[in-house]
Amino acid sequence: MITKKQLAELRITYPKGTRIELLKMDDFQAPPLGTKGTVVGVDDIGSILVHWDNGSSLNLIYGEDLFRVITEDKV
């Protein structure tokens, strides 16, 4: 379970529009490692809602899946 305080902190840390890169996800439907995406929100149970650049919309489970915030895409 996530506390209200933890939920509020997640929403502040990962606001809508935050760019991230997937590092690890144990799900057979997971996007490939290294896939980048944009946070679209944090739901009431603390899942981070992501629209992945490859078209997937699989959510991140904070504390289970690994990802990093990216500040800019390098070409």
C-alpha positions, 0 to 999 in steps of 0.5 A, spaced: 500 500 500 502 507 498 500 512 503 497 519 501 504 522 502 508 517 498 503 518 492 503 526 493 511 525 492 510 521 486 506 526 483 511 531 484 517 527 482 514 525 476 509 530 473 505 530 466 510 531 461 516 528 464 521 524 459 523 517 462 527 511 459 526 504 461 531 500 464 528 494 467 520 491 467 519 484 469 513 483 464 512 479 457 508 485 454 514 490 456 517 495 451 524 493 450 529 496 454 531 503 453 525 505 450 523 512 452 516 515 454 512 521 457 509 520 463 501 522 463 500 521 470 500 517 477 494 513 478 491 513 485 495 506 487 502 509 485 502 506 478 506 511 473 502 512 467 506 512 461 505 513 453 511 510 450 514 512 444 513 505 441 506 506 442 505 502 448 501 505 454 504 499 459 504 503 466 510 503 471 510 500 478 514 504 482 519 500 486 518 494 482 520 497 475 527 501 473 527 507 469 530 514 469 528 521 468 531 523 461 533 531 461 534 531 453 534 526 447 541 526 444 541 525 437 
